[in-house]
Amino acid sequence: MISLLSPLVHATQDYMPAGLILSLAAAFVVERSYMSAYRHEFVGTLLMISFTFSAGKWFGTDSQNVEWLAHACGVVASDFMGGGPHVTPAVSVSMWALGKVNYTEMYVRIAAQMGGGLVAFPIFHYISEQLSMTSFGGPTFDHTDDDDGSAAALSEMVATILLCFLIYAVNWELHFGKYHYWIKQPLTALGIRYLIVTFPKAGPAMNPMLGTAWAVWDSETGSFPADPAHYFVYWVAPCVGAVFASFCYVVYAGGTLFGQELPIGPIKDVKKDAAPSAPPAEPAKKKK
């Protein structure tokens, strides 16, 4: 049996992205209880990279307006077709911090996002070559004048904080009636595009999966980055930003942070209590 499997392993190892097997294994934890979440994140990540990275590469190469429109359509389409995935580990961390998902579901979602990213870049590179189209790029940061990556990390952290604020606002605070989804998704796309333009220091990624999946594909050996600064910029900084954004949202709207109530807030309820109310009615006088 081993002698039969060995040639198969050697024949496929060059086409198997590093870490993909570990990602797939996560789909089966807790007796496949989170298989649906894994599928949504894996497919959603593939769609997100396909639809959004093609903007400016395959579509809108000569027009910024077309590029922005293609990106917006990609954000909406990938979310709708993918079943509303997080597609970024930073957002999954925020949802865990806010109690929207438990730790296991967060882990499975992040594993699926990494799996989708690891297979997406090779697939779309192959498609680009076959169709003689521009290959996708990915987020990177320049060590010049930023040896330890602190400037790039700050850029990613602030961008992630603002991204989380945007997600909280359009999903939980603003309400657009029966057209809510079709209004909030384009607003999300517009906000993401604005952040991409405003925070270019580290790509930007605003997504730990994108930074690492691209680095694996872009490396000569197909292995994970060895530079600690990569993980500081693309994982530590965005996840810290996501937790900080979660803290701010709990202070504003209430709820818990990692299952604990905060000693401050919620500001939202204070505003409601401060609203003027009608004076109490005087009791009716008894007739003599």
Secondary structure, 3 states (H helix, E strand, C coil): CHHHHHHHHHHHHHHCCCCHHHHHHHCCHHHHCCHHHHHHHHHHHHHHHHHHHCECCCECCCCHHHHHHHHHHHHHHHHHHHCCCCCCHHHHHHHHHCCCCCHHHHHHHHHHHHHHHHHHHHHHHHHHHHCCCCCCCCCCCCCCCCCCCHHHHHHHHHHHHHHHHHHHHHHHHCCCHHHHHHHHHHHHHHHHHHHHHHCCCCCCCCCHHHHHHHHHHHCCCCCCCCCHHHHHHHHHHHHHHHHHHHHHHHHHHCCCECCECCCCCCHHHHHHHHCCCCCCCCCCCCCC
